[in-house]
């Protein structure tokens, strides 16, 4: 097994394992295992990291479980709430998506 294959296997067996870190959330009508991290978002805001100051939550999930289009400004339905994509990164099969509440008015 190559290093990349081991990383991908660890996504399911460790990081996105429902008995360890992950929880099921409904994203765009599909229930998937992911890690939703408000604590990391608060730490990032304190550091004033450009682009993430506007975000309220970060979601980590397998790239294949999420919609292909995660461009900034795209609405994303998470557990019945419409959130807006601020930034999205994909690396070695894992997606990190920073989202904000839809602030109107």
Steps between C-alpha positions, in 0.01 A plus 500: 500500500638841407514793740211674322291183517568477875394863548175436313436188709561699818231747400238229548658299780617786721413861423156444343419198715160551665628333819799734525480858367228522236127549525237460233374822347265555211669703227301583188255222587768232544590363844878473529761459775684824565665703772336835568731722697382823661795504745756514221300776335510709817879452527545599135291813553718605792801467269319709238588260217404671175179366351400297803408790725158501332443126556297345781586132463751271329395162364744220420369221274609272220525686170286234331216550751462872430372687195769567239418873490612657827589842363483795742151647520326173419211413732537163673218334691639351823254325731214705354680835534612701200863599553736680261840361394781739597795280401550137403823302490551146373807295586563126478131412495398727788305822452507788746207738448463827690138618515312800629141566589296664228493858630231699327385847568 
